[in-house]
Amino acid sequence: MRVKNTDSDYGIITILFHWSIALLIIGLIVSGLTMTSLPNNLGKLTLFGLHKQFGLLVLLIVILRLFWRLFNKIPALPRTMPKWQVISAHISHYLLYILMFTLPITGWLLTSAAGFPVSFFKLFIWPVVGRPNEKLEQIYTQTHDWLGIALTFVVVVHIGAALMHHFIDRDNVLRRMLPWN
């Protein structure tokens, strides 16, 4: 398997970035939906802590992925794709990047506004931004929640489009992102 992307395929680094972020995001969506309904106890606090740490990990990986993307080719979409699908693919990828940046940032801001530092897997404490502020905490919490809903929607559309390309269009859009391809 190639390390770098080509005109037609993704390299292993891009594929690893894609699938690690995908698995982390799915876990964050599930934990985000789960933790809010739990009773206040140590388990809930632990889940909140893990959610924050993995959210910041996504932010760091997305930054690395973006740098990798800037210095690598982006494989062309199939020439047989209708123009509306090409435009939709570009829009959905931009939305994914925007959401993968803004969700961890709003999580960081709401945690800071609540006055809590975040340990990054016991390696260091992520810096707190500003002072505790209940009003800002509410705003950031609502923003984070709505962005989470938007991300969930875009992820479902992204998965649906990949499956459509694989099973209906029978092109290589999904296959070229698979690590065993």
C-alpha positions in Angstrom: 0.0 0.0 0.0 1.2 3.5 -0.9 1.9 6.1 1.8 0.8 9.1 -0.2 -2.3 9.6 -2.3 -2.3 9.3 -6.1 -4.6 10.8 -8.7 -6.9 7.8 -8.3 -6.4 6.4 -4.8 -5.8 7.3 -1.2 -2.6 6.4 0.6 -2.5 4.6 3.9 -1.9 7.7 5.9 -5.1 9.4 4.6 -7.0 6.1 5.1 -5.7 5.8 8.7 -6.7 9.4 9.4 -10.1 8.8 7.9 -11.0 5.6 9.9 -9.5 6.7 13.2 -11.5 10.0 13.1 -14.6 8.1 11.9 -14.4 5.6 14.8 -13.7 8.4 17.3 -16.6 10.5 16.1 -19.1 7.6 16.2 -17.9 6.9 19.8 -18.3 10.6 20.7 -21.8 10.7 19.2 -22.8 7.6 21.2 -21.2 8.8 24.4 -22.6 12.3 24.0 -26.1 10.9 23.6 -25.6 8.5 26.5 -23.9 10.6 29.1 -26.6 13.3 29.3 -29.2 10.8 30.4 -27.2 9.1 33.1 -27.8 9.9 36.8 -25.1 12.1 38.4 -22.5 9.7 39.7 -18.8 8.7 39.2 -19.6 6.8 36.0 -21.2 9.9 34.4 -18.2 12.0 35.4 -15.9 9.4 34.0 -17.8 9.3 30.7 -17.8 13.1 30.5 -14.0 13.2 31.1 -13.4 10.6 28.4 -15.8 12.4 26.0 -13.8 15.6 26.4 -10.4 13.9 26.0 -11.4 12.0 22.9 -13.0 15.1 21.5 -9.7 17.0 21.9 -7.9 14.0 20.3 -10.2 14.4 17.3 -9.3 18.0 17.0 -5.6 17.2 17.1 -5.9 14.4 14.5 -8.1 16.6 12.3 -5.4 19.3 12.3 -2.8 16.7 11.3 -5.1 15.3 8.7 -5.7 18.8 7.2 -1.9 19.4 7.0 -1.5 16.0 5.3 -4.3 16.9 2.9 -2.7 20.2 2.0 0.5 18.5 0.9 -1.1 15.5 -0.9 -3.1 15.0 -4.0 -6.8 14.5 -3.6 -7.9 11.6 -5.8 -10.4 12.6 -8.5 -14.0 11.6 -8.2 -15.3 9.3 -10.9 -16.0 11.1 -14.2 -19.3 9.3 -14.3 -20.6 11.2 -11.3 -23.3 13.7 -12.0 -22.4 17.3 -11.3 -24.9 17.6 -8.4 -23.1 14.6 -6.7 -19.7 16.2 -7.2 -21.0 19.5 -5.7 -22.7 17.6 -2.8 -19.5 15.6 -2.1 -17.5 18.8 -1.8 -20.1 20.5 0.4 -20.3 17.5 2.7 -16.5 17.3 3.1 -16.3 21.0 3.9 -19.1 20.6 6.4 -17.4 17.6 8.0 -14.1 19.6 8.4 -15.9 22.6 9.8 -17.9 20.4 12.3 -14.8 18.4 13.2 -13.1 21.7 14.2 -16.0 23.5 15.8 -17.4 20.7 17.9 -14.2 20.1 20.0 -13.7 23.9 20.2 -17.2 24.5 21.5 -16.8 21.6 23.9 -13.5 23.1 25.2 -15.2 26.5 25.5 -18.2 25.2 27.4 -15.9 23.2 29.7 -13.8 26.4 30.3 -17.0 28.5 30.9 -18.0 25.8 33.5 -14.7 26.3 35.2 -13.3 22.8 34.6 -9.9 22.0 33.2 -9.5 18.9 31.0 -6.8 16.4 31.5 -5.5 15.1 28.1 -5.1 11.4 29.0 -3.1 12.4 32.1 -0.3 13.7 29.8 -1.1 17.4 30.5 -4.0 19.7 31.4 -5.6 21.4 28.5 -5.7 25.1 29.2 -8.9 26.8 30.4 -10.1 29.7 28.3 -11.4 32.7 30.3 -13.2 32.6 33.6 -16.2 30.6 34.7 -19.4 32.1 33.2 -22.7 30.4 33.5 -24.4 32.4 30.6 -21.5 31.5 28.2 -21.6 27.9 29.4 -25.3 27.7 28.4 -24.6 29.3 25.0 -21.7 27.0 24.3 -23.6 24.0 25.5 -26.5 24.7 23.1 -24.1 25.4 20.3 -22.2 22.2 21.0 -25.5 20.2 21.1 -26.8 21.7 17.8 -23.4 21.1 16.1 -23.5 17.5 17.4 -26.9 17.0 15.7 -25.6 18.6 12.5 -22.5 16.3 12.6 -24.6 13.3 13.1 -26.7 14.2 10.1 -23.7 14.9 7.9 -22.1 11.6 9.0 -25.2 9.6 8.2 -25.4 11.3 4.7 -21.7 10.6 4.2 -22.1 6.9 5.0 -25.2 6.7 2.9 -23.5 8.2 -0.1 -20.5 5.9 0.3 -22.8 2.9 0.4 -24.8 4.1 -2.6 -21.6 4.4 -4.6 -20.6 0.9 -3.6 -23.8 -1.0 -3.9 -25.8 1.0 -6.5 -23.3 2.9 -8.7 -20.7 0.2 -8.2 -17.8 2.6 -8.6 -14.6 2.8 -6.5 -15.5 5.7 -4.3 -15.8 3.6 -1.1 -13.2 0.9 -2.1 -10.4 3.5 -2.4 -10.9 4.5 1.2 -10.7 0.9 2.5 -7.4 -0.1 4.1 -7.4 -3.6 2.5 -8.0 -2.4 -1.0 
